[in-house]
Amino acid sequence: MQTLKQFLKPDWSKILLFAIFVAIAIGGKIQAWAFTDVPPKPPLYDLLRPFPIWPIWMFLLMPLALLALPLRVLGLDVMGGPAWLFIVANIAYFYLLSCLMVAGSRWIKARWRSKGKMAK
């Protein structure tokens, strides 16, 4: 069993997946400008407009929103509160999500290999 330290230890696969999640969040934030239409238009808005980045970002944020519900009852609004809190929560959540996805994929690969060895 992996320890928490091994689970959270950065490696290239976790960092790459984390960078992808952060890029999705930045692209989603840029595309969210369409709902306000308050000038000035964000840079790269026209370039990112044809891609469905905002819905992907919203889908990724669903678990964070559910985890933040108990905090909202206590008076700490992670999703609608100060921008810095939302950014910190996104960064922490995306890193934990990348660690979980990498650990899960490694566990599945290890199980797949062990089943292949048993069949031989």
Salt bridges, closest charged atoms under 4 A:
ASP11 OD2 - ARG106 NH2 2.66
ASP46 OD2 - LYS41 NZ 2.89
ASP77 OD2 - ARG72 NE 3.99
